[in-house]
Amino acid sequence: MAQDSAGFSSECQFWMGKLSVWGQASSSETQQDICRHLPQFQEFLRQIYETLKEMDSGTLIERFPTIGQLLAKTCWNPFILAYDESQKILIWCLCCLINKEPQNSGESKLNSWTRGLLSHIFSTFRFDIKEVGLFTQSLGYATADYYPGLLKKMVLALVSELRENHLNGFNTQRRMAPERVRSLSRVCVPLVTLPDFEPLVEALLTYHGHEPQEMLWPEFFDAVNEAFLLKKISLSKSAVTCLWLRHLPSLEKAMLHLFEKPIFSERNSLRRIEGFMKDSLLPEAACHPAIFRVVDEMFRYALLDTDGAPEVLATVQVFTWCFVEALEKENNQLKFALKTYFPYASPSLVMALLQDPKDIPPGLWHQPLKHISEMLRATVEDQTHGSSGGPFESWFLFMHFGGWADMVAEQLLMSEAEPPEALLWLLAFGYSPRDGSQQRAQTMAEVKAVLGRLRKLLRSPTLSARDLQAAAGGSPGGDPPPACGRLIRHFLLSFLLWAPGGHLLAWEVVSLMAQTGELTREVIGFLDQTLYRWDRLGVEAPASRELAGELLTELRTQVQPRRTGDVMGDGVTWDGRPLERRLLCPL
């Protein structure tokens, strides 16, 4: 600073005297005196700020012990605070006083005292203060009009400084000190939900310095993330992406919030889950591979923890659909190679799964399905081309793109040709991926036999529930072998939706099939997923849609809502071993 220590001390004493006088009276003479001296006093505050930037706060207070009192008196003077320039300089000074890592109780007390003053400054703008009201009225402003403008100017000044420092890059002479950025983020912790502070919150989230360690306060990330998840603030996609890239716990909490909210209620359709998903911004943020990998890992462990619960599986598929849409909207040419999103998968397999069925004529859907099946089978059964994750990784990748998986049964049921072995294998693998080759071959043979009997019934002029029981190899409410029981039930449901004679028997057969709460939930999930897939593919089947909707509505009124813990229970691992809850630490 330009002055020597003696001169600086003398100025401190002078302004301390002035502040004492100004603080004891609120007359018009006092106001005039403040206005007369304010430019010089603001210049003195700038000198304090420049000194604080260059000198340790403890050393400064030791050499000039009245600095703290001077700043405190200034903070509590409403006439000085009424000027946004004074506001800005005061905040800068106080942020410099906060110790990044307090080493003793004295420094901790100083931090607490400083944060108290900062909170007072910010709260001044939100609540009516009599003296400020008198002052603004004397200027011809209504308090309600003056406060918001003052606060916005202060926030914009800080945002501008952050952006200017961000653009300065490695120009260290003009770059904002990391300690100051960190202090500013800490000050904002209790203020993140105030609408006027949203620009500052966004500026802090998107500000990147050149320090090896994170500059922003961890509590700031926590506060912003919680406010965003609870819809107390609105953030841009870029700000949310920066938040989750810079603070992994916030991303993990966002995923858990998603799990807790939509997927464990039978009354939440996939269309509503899609709304929750898009509203969360997770699919858009996942266009960055680092976020996608974390989200994908948490889905992986959720599936393992629930032993492949249909609710979790459906949510994975909805997320993938939304993610692919976001990827297409972001740009036509991918910024990142597909290998960065699916590092363990064959690029050709990923490209095949990424095809939109809407772009392929329905009569030719069996061709890409056969191609997908051949590549998956080579990966799963050919040891020379095995993937690093084994069958689970192949199945997990396939289940991301559930639209293809759900189309197989319909394609086999409606076709008059001999069922291709590739599609039978794809069905058996999709429904029971843990089976070995021999067990899967047995499932394929049984499914082929059931399929043949159902195809004959499609051409039958009359149908009965007994006919369908016989075609399924037993009663619809019975317990078929675990490897293919669920698959056969889904064949029956598809038959009821597509066969003209099946519409008349639908409710009778479904009532026999859904004799337990678990089976009722399975039927609800199948019908909801079928309607959702038809919507996405633009399938026109008015009678089938109407029937599926009626069955879905009736079944939902009968089932008891399931608690989150009933789905996200202890679960088992892929190989049957107990699995501890690991959703918060998937990596």
C-alpha positions in Angstrom: 0.0 0.0 0.0 1.1 3.5 -0.7 1.0 4.8 2.9 3.4 3.8 5.7 2.2 2.0 8.9 2.0 5.2 10.9 -0.1 6.9 8.2 -2.4 3.9 8.0 -2.9 3.8 11.7 -3.7 7.4 11.8 -6.4 6.9 9.1 -7.8 4.0 11.0 -8.2 6.2 14.1 -9.8 9.0 12.0 -12.4 6.7 10.4 -13.1 4.9 13.7 -14.0 8.2 15.2 -16.3 9.0 12.2 -18.0 5.6 12.4 -18.6 6.1 16.1 -20.3 9.4 15.5 -22.3 8.1 12.5 -23.5 5.1 14.5 -25.0 7.2 17.3 -27.3 9.4 15.3 -29.6 9.1 12.3 -30.3 12.8 11.8 -30.2 14.5 8.4 -26.9 16.2 9.4 -25.4 12.7 9.9 -26.6 11.5 6.6 -25.1 14.6 4.9 -21.8 14.0 6.6 -21.8 10.3 5.5 -22.5 11.4 1.9 -19.8 14.0 2.1 -17.1 11.6 3.3 -18.2 8.4 1.6 -15.9 8.6 -1.5 -12.9 9.0 0.8 -14.1 6.2 3.1 -14.6 3.8 0.2 -11.1 4.6 -1.0 -9.8 3.7 2.5 -11.8 0.4 2.4 -10.1 -0.4 -1.0 -6.7 0.2 0.7 -7.7 -2.2 3.4 -8.7 -4.8 0.8 -5.4 -4.4 -1.1 -3.5 -4.8 2.1 -5.5 -7.9 3.1 -4.8 -9.5 -0.3 -1.0 -9.1 0.3 -0.8 -9.7 4.1 -1.9 -12.5 6.3 -5.0 -11.5 8.2 -3.6 -12.5 11.5 -0.5 -10.3 10.9 -2.6 -7.4 9.8 -4.9 -7.5 12.9 -1.8 -7.8 15.1 -0.3 -4.7 13.6 -3.6 -2.8 13.3 -5.9 -4.2 16.0 -8.7 -1.7 15.3 -9.3 -3.1 11.7 -11.8 -5.7 13.0 -13.8 -3.0 14.9 -13.7 -0.7 11.9 -15.1 -3.3 9.5 -17.7 -4.4 12.1 -18.9 -0.8 12.6 -19.1 -0.3 8.9 -21.2 -3.5 8.4 -23.7 -2.2 11.0 -24.1 1.2 9.5 -27.2 1.1 7.2 -26.4 4.3 5.4 -23.0 3.0 4.3 -24.5 -0.3 3.3 -27.1 1.4 1.2 -24.3 2.0 -1.5 -23.6 -1.1 -3.5 -19.9 -0.1 -4.0 -19.5 -0.1 -0.2 -21.2 -3.4 -0.1 -18.9 -5.0 -2.6 -15.7 -3.7 -1.0 -16.8 -4.8 2.4 -17.6 -8.3 1.2 -14.2 -8.5 -0.4 -12.4 -7.4 2.8 -14.3 -9.9 5.0 -13.7 -12.8 2.6 -10.0 -12.1 2.9 -10.2 -12.4 6.7 -11.5 -16.0 6.5 -8.7 -18.5 7.1 -8.8 -21.3 4.6 -7.7 -23.9 7.2 -7.9 -22.4 10.8 -5.0 -23.7 12.9 -6.2 -22.7 16.3 -9.3 -21.6 18.2 -8.5 -17.9 17.7 -8.6 -18.3 13.9 -11.8 -20.4 14.1 -13.4 -17.6 16.2 -12.3 -15.1 13.6 -13.9 -17.1 10.9 -17.1 -17.4 12.8 -17.2 -13.7 13.6 -16.5 -12.8 9.9 -19.2 -15.2 8.6 -21.6 -13.5 11.0 -20.8 -10.1 9.5 -21.2 -11.4 6.0 -24.6 -13.0 6.9 -25.7 -9.7 8.3 -24.7 -7.8 5.1 -26.7 -10.2 2.9 -29.7 -10.4 5.2 -29.9 -6.6 5.2 -31.1 -6.8 1.6 -33.9 -9.2 2.4 -35.5 -7.6 5.4 -36.7 -4.1 6.1 -34.4 -2.0 8.3 -35.9 1.2 9.5 -32.8 3.4 9.0 -32.3 2.2 5.4 -36.0 2.8 4.7 -35.6 6.4 5.9 -32.5 6.9 3.8 -34.0 5.4 0.6 -37.2 7.4 1.0 -35.1 10.6 1.3 -33.6 9.6 -2.1 -37.1 9.2 -3.6 -37.0 5.4 -3.8 -39.5 3.0 -2.3 -37.7 0.4 -0.2 -39.3 -2.5 -2.1 -37.9 -1.1 -5.4 -34.5 -0.2 -4.1 -33.4 -3.4 -2.3 -33.8 -5.8 -5.2 -31.9 -3.5 -7.6 -29.1 -3.1 -5.0 -28.7 -6.8 -4.4 -28.7 -7.6 -8.1 -26.0 -5.1 -8.8 -23.8 -6.6 -6.0 -24.3 -10.1 -7.3 -23.7 -9.1 -10.9 -20.5 -7.4 -9.8 -19.2 -10.6 -8.2 -20.3 -12.6 -11.2 -18.5 -10.3 -13.5 -15.3 -10.5 -11.5 -15.5 -14.3 -11.5 -16.0 -14.4 -15.2 -13.2 -11.9 -15.9 -10.8 -13.9 -13.7 -11.9 -17.1 -15.5 -11.1 -15.5 -18.9 -7.8 -14.2 -17.7 -6.5 -17.8 -17.5 -2.9 -17.9 -16.5 -2.6 -14.1 -16.0 -1.8 -14.4 -12.3 -1.7 -10.7 -11.8 -5.4 -10.3 -12.5 -6.6 -13.8 -11.5 -8.8 -14.1 -8.3 -6.9 -15.7 -5.5 -8.1 -19.3 -4.8 -8.6 -18.5 -1.1 -11.0 -15.7 -2.0 -13.0 -17.9 -4.3 -13.2 -20.6 -1.6 -14.2 -18.0 1.0 -16.9 -16.7 -1.3 -18.3 -20.2 -1.8 -18.4 -20.7 2.0 -20.3 -17.4 2.5 -22.9 -18.5 -0.1 -23.7 -21.7 1.7 -26.7 -20.3 3.7 -27.8 -18.2 0.7 -28.0 -20.6 -2.2 -31.8 -20.8 -2.1 -32.3 -17.1 -2.5 -33.3 -16.4 -6.1 -31.1 -13.3 -6.4 -28.0 -15.4 -5.7 -28.6 -18.0 -8.5 -26.3 -16.1 -10.9 -23.5 -16.1 -8.3 -24.1 -19.8 -7.6 -23.8 -20.7 -11.3 -20.7 -18.5 -11.7 -19.0 -20.3 -8.8 -20.0 -23.8 -10.2 -18.7 -23.0 -13.7 -15.5 -21.2 -12.5 -12.4 -23.2 -13.0 -9.1 -22.0 -11.7 -5.7 -23.6 -12.2 -5.2 -25.1 -8.8 -4.5 -28.8 -8.4 -7.1 -29.1 -5.6 -10.8 -28.1 -5.5 -11.2 -24.4 -4.6 -14.9 -24.4 -3.6 -16.1 -25.3 -0.1 -17.5 -28.9 0.2 -20.5 -27.6 2.1 -21.3 -25.3 -0.8 -21.6 -28.3 -3.2 -23.8 -30.1 -0.6 -26.1 -27.1 -0.1 -26.4 -26.4 -3.9 -27.1 -30.1 -4.7 -29.7 -30.4 -2.0 -31.5 -27.2 -3.1 -31.5 -28.4 -6.7 -32.8 -31.8 -5.8 -35.6 -30.3 -3.7 -36.4 -27.8 -6.6 -35.6 -24.8 -4.4 -33.3 -23.4 -7.1 -33.1 -23.7 -10.9 -29.7 -24.4 -12.5 -28.6 -24.6 -16.1 -27.4 -28.0 -17.5 -23.8 -26.7 -17.6 -23.9 -25.7 -13.9 -25.4 -29.0 -12.9 -22.8 -30.9 -14.9 -20.0 -28.9 -13.3 -21.5 -29.6 -9.9 -21.5 -33.4 -10.4 -18.1 -33.5 -12.1 -16.5 -31.5 -9.3 -18.3 -33.2 -6.3 -18.9 -37.0 -6.6 -21.0 -37.2 -3.4 -23.5 -34.8 -5.0 -23.9 -37.0 -8.1 -24.4 -40.1 -5.8 -27.1 -38.3 -3.8 -28.8 -37.3 -7.0 -29.0 -40.9 -8.1 -30.3 -42.0 -4.7 -32.9 -39.3 -4.9 -34.0 -40.7 -8.2 -34.3 -44.2 -6.8 -36.3 -43.0 -3.8 -38.7 -40.9 -5.9 -40.2 -42.7 -8.9 -39.4 -46.3 -9.5 -40.9 -48.2 -6.6 -44.5 -47.4 -7.0 -46.7 -49.4 -9.4 -48.8 -46.3 -9.9 -45.8 -44.5 -11.5 -45.9 -45.3 -15.2 -42.8 -45.4 -17.3 -44.0 -42.2 -18.9 -43.9 -40.5 -15.5 -40.5 -42.0 -14.7 -39.3 -40.5 -18.0 -40.6 -37.1 -16.7 -38.7 -37.6 -13.4 -35.6 -38.7 -15.3 -35.6 -35.7 -17.6 -36.4 -33.3 -14.8 -33.4 -34.6 -12.9 -31.0 -33.5 -15.8 -29.1 -36.8 -15.2 -29.5 -38.0 -18.8 -28.2 -34.7 -20.2 -25.4 -34.4 -17.7 -24.4 -38.1 -18.5 -23.4 -36.9 -22.0 -20.1 -36.3 -20.2 -18.6 -39.8 -20.0 -17.3 -39.3 -16.4 -20.8 -38.8 -15.2 -22.3 -41.5 -17.4 -19.8 -44.1 -15.9 -20.7 -43.2 -12.3 -24.5 -43.3 -13.1 -24.0 -46.6 -14.9 -22.0 -48.1 -12.1 -24.8 -47.2 -9.6 -27.4 -48.8 -11.9 -25.2 -51.9 -12.1 -25.0 -52.3 -8.3 -28.7 -51.5 -8.0 -29.4 -54.5 -10.3 -27.0 -56.7 -8.4 -28.4 -55.6 -5.0 -32.0 -56.4 -6.1 -31.2 -59.5 -8.1 -32.3 -57.8 -11.3 -35.6 -56.3 -10.0 -37.9 -55.4 -12.9 -38.5 -51.9 -11.5 -34.7 -51.1 -11.5 -34.3 -52.7 -15.0 -37.1 -50.5 -16.4 -35.5 -47.4 -14.9 -32.2 -48.3 -16.5 -33.9 -48.6 -19.9 -35.8 -45.3 -19.5 -32.5 -43.6 -18.5 -30.8 -45.0 -21.6 -33.6 -43.8 -23.9 -33.4 -40.3 -22.4 -29.6 -40.4 -22.5 -29.5 -41.4 -26.2 -32.0 -38.6 -27.0 -29.8 -36.1 -25.1 -26.7 -37.3 -26.9 -28.4 -36.8 -30.3 -29.7 -33.3 -29.4 -26.2 -32.2 -28.1 -24.6 -32.6 -31.5 -24.7 -34.8 -34.6 -21.1 -35.8 -34.2 -20.2 -37.3 -30.9 -17.7 -35.4 -28.8 -16.6 -38.6 -27.2 -16.1 -42.0 -28.7 -18.8 -44.6 -27.8 -15.9 -46.6 -26.2 -15.7 -44.0 -23.4 -19.3 -44.8 -22.4 -19.2 -48.5 -22.8 -15.5 -49.5 -22.4 -16.1 -53.2 -22.1 -18.4 -53.7 -25.1 -17.7 -54.3 -28.7 -18.2 -51.0 -30.6 -20.1 -52.8 -33.4 -22.5 -54.3 -30.8 -23.1 -50.9 -29.3 -23.7 -49.4 -32.7 -26.2 -52.1 -33.5 -28.1 -51.6 -30.2 -28.1 -47.8 -30.7 -30.1 -48.2 -33.9 -33.6 -46.7 -33.5 -36.2 -49.4 -34.4 -38.4 -46.5 -35.7 -35.9 -46.1 -38.6 -36.3 -49.8 -39.6 -39.5 -51.1 -41.3 -41.3 -53.4 -38.9 -41.1 -56.3 -41.3 -37.3 -56.1 -41.2 -36.9 -55.9 -37.4 -35.9 -59.5 -37.2 -32.6 -58.8 -39.2 -31.0 -56.4 -36.6 -32.3 -58.7 -33.8 -30.5 -61.7 -35.3 -27.4 -59.6 -35.8 -27.4 -58.5 -32.2 -28.1 -62.0 -31.0 -25.1 -63.4 -33.0 -22.7 -60.8 -31.5 -23.9 -61.3 -28.0 -23.8 -65.1 -28.3 -20.2 -64.9 -29.6 -19.2 -62.8 -26.6 -21.0 -65.0 -24.0 -20.4 -68.5 -25.3 -17.1 -68.2 -27.3 -14.3 -68.1 -24.7 -11.9 -66.7 -27.2 -14.0 -63.6 -27.5 -15.2 -63.4 -23.9 -15.7 -60.0 -22.4 -13.9 -58.8 -19.3 -17.1 -58.8 -17.3 -18.5 -62.2 -18.4 -22.2 -62.8 -19.1 -23.4 -60.2 -16.7 -21.6 -57.3 -18.6 -23.1 -58.5 -21.9 -26.6 -58.8 -20.4 -26.3 -55.4 -18.7 -25.4 -53.8 -22.0 -28.3 -55.5 -23.8 -30.8 -54.5 -21.1 -29.9 -50.9 -21.5 -31.6 -51.0 -24.8 -34.8 -52.8 -23.7 -36.7 -51.8 -26.8 -34.9 -54.5 -28.7 -35.3 -57.1 -26.0 -39.1 -56.5 -25.7 -39.6 -56.8 -29.4 -38.3 -60.3 -29.7 -41.4 -62.1 -28.2 -43.8 -60.2 -30.4 -41.7 -60.9 -33.5 -41.6 -64.6 -32.8 -45.3 -64.8 -31.9 -46.6 -62.9 -35.0 -44.3 -64.5 -37.6 -45.4 -67.6 -39.5 -41.8 -68.7 -40.3 -39.9 -71.3 -38.2 -38.5 -69.5 -35.1 -34.9 -68.6 -35.8 -32.5 -70.1 -33.2 -30.8 -66.7 -32.8 -34.0 -65.0 -31.6 -34.8 -67.9 -29.3 -31.3 -67.7 -27.8 -31.7 -63.9 -27.4 -35.0 -64.4 -25.4 -33.5 -67.1 -23.2 -30.4 -65.0 -22.5 -32.4 -61.9 -21.8 -34.7 -63.5 -19.3 -32.2 -65.9 -17.6 -28.6 -64.8 -18.3 -27.1 -66.8 -15.5 -27.9 -70.1 -17.2 -25.2 -72.2 -18.8 -25.3 -73.3 -22.4 -27.1 -76.6 -21.6 -29.7 -75.0 -19.4 -30.3 -72.2 -22.0 -30.8 -74.8 -24.8 -33.4 -76.5 -22.6 -35.2 -73.2 -22.1 -35.1 -72.5 -25.9 -36.6 -75.9 -26.6 -39.5 -75.4 -24.1 -40.2 -71.8 -25.4 -40.2 -73.1 -29.0 -42.8 -75.7 -28.1 -45.0 -73.2 -26.3 -44.6 -70.7 -29.2 -45.8 -73.4 -31.7 -48.9 -74.1 -29.6 -49.7 -70.4 -29.3 -49.3 -69.9 -33.0 -51.9 -72.6 -33.7 -54.3 -70.9 -31.4 -53.9 -67.6 -33.3 -55.6 -69.3 -36.3 -58.2 -71.0 -34.1 -61.8 -69.6 -34.6 -62.7 -70.3 -30.9 -60.6 -69.9 -27.8 -60.9 -70.7 -24.1 -58.9 -70.2 -21.0 -58.4 -74.0 -20.9 -56.8 -73.8 -24.4 -54.3 -71.2 -23.2 -53.5 -73.2 -20.1 -52.7 -76.2 -22.2 -50.6 -74.2 -24.6 -48.6 -72.8 -21.8 -48.0 -76.3 -20.5 -50.0 -75.8 -17.3 -52.4 -73.4 -15.6 -51.6 -69.7 -16.0 -51.4 -69.3 -12.3 -49.1 -72.2 -11.8 -45.3 -72.3 -11.3 -43.5 -73.1 -14.5 -39.8 -73.8 -14.3 -37.9 -70.7 -13.0 -35.8 -70.4 -16.1 -38.7 -69.8 -18.5 -41.8 -69.2 -16.3 -41.7 -65.5 -16.6 -40.9 -65.7 -20.3 -43.9 -68.0 -20.9 -46.2 -65.6 -19.0 -45.1 -62.7 -21.1 -45.8 -64.8 -24.3 -49.3 -65.4 -23.0 -49.8 -61.7 -22.3 -48.6 -60.8 -25.8 -50.9 -63.3 -27.2 -53.9 -61.8 -25.3 -53.1 -58.3 -26.6 -52.6 -59.3 -30.3 -54.9 -62.3 -30.9 -58.5 -61.1 -31.8 -60.0 -63.9 -29.7 -57.7 -63.2 -26.8 -59.4 -59.9 -26.0 -62.5 -61.7 -24.8 -60.5 -64.0 -22.5 -58.0 -61.4 -21.3 -59.4 -60.6 -17.9 -60.2 -64.2 -17.0 -56.6 -65.4 -18.0 -54.9 -62.4 -16.2 -57.0 -63.1 -13.1 -55.8 -66.7 -13.0 -52.2 -65.6 -13.8 -51.9 -62.8 -11.2 -52.9 -64.7 -8.1 -50.2 -63.2 -5.9 -49.0 -59.6 -5.3 -45.7 -60.3 -6.9 -47.2 -61.8 -10.1 -49.7 -58.9 -10.3 -46.8 -56.4 -10.2 -45.1 -58.4 -12.9 -48.1 -58.2 -15.2 -48.5 -54.4 -14.4 -44.8 -53.9 -15.3 -45.2 -55.8 -18.6 -48.3 -53.9 -19.7 -46.8 -50.6 -18.8 -43.6 -51.3 -20.6 -45.5 -52.6 -23.7 -47.6 -49.4 -23.9 -44.5 -47.2 -23.4 -42.6 -49.1 -26.1 -45.5 -48.8 -28.5 -45.6 -45.1 -27.9 -41.9 -44.7 -28.7 -42.1 -46.8 -31.8 -45.4 -45.3 -33.0 -47.1 -48.7 -33.1 -50.7 -48.3 -34.2 -52.9 -51.0 -32.6 -56.0 -49.3 -31.2 -57.8 -52.4 -29.9 -54.6 -53.8 -28.3 -53.8 -50.4 -26.7 -57.3 -50.1 -25.3 -57.2 -53.6 -23.8 -53.7 -53.0 -22.3 -54.8 -49.7 -20.8 -58.0 -51.2 -19.2 -56.1 -54.2 -17.7 -53.4 -51.8 -16.4 -55.9 -49.5 -14.7 -57.8 -52.4 -13.1 -54.7 -54.2 -11.8 -53.2 -51.0 -10.3 -56.3 -50.6 -8.1 -55.8 -54.1 -6.7 -52.2 -54.1 -5.8 -50.8 -52.7 -2.5 -48.0 -50.1 -3.0 -44.6 -51.6 -2.2 -42.2 -50.0 0.1 -38.7 -49.0 -1.2 -37.1 -51.5 1.2 -39.1 -54.3 -0.3 -37.2 -53.8 -3.6 -33.9 -52.3 -2.5 -33.4 -55.1 0.1 -30.4 -57.2 0.9 -30.4 -58.9 -2.5 -27.8 -61.3 -3.8 -24.9 -60.9 -6.1 -24.6 -62.2 -9.6 -23.1 -65.5 -8.3 -25.6 -65.8 -5.4 -23.3 -64.5 -2.7 -24.7 -61.9 -0.2 -24.2 -58.3 -1.3 -23.8 -55.4 1.1 -25.5 -52.1 0.2 -22.9 -50.3 -2.0 -24.9 -47.7 -4.0 -23.1 -44.8 -2.3 -19.6 -46.2 -3.2 -19.9 -47.9 -6.6 -16.4 -47.1 -7.8 
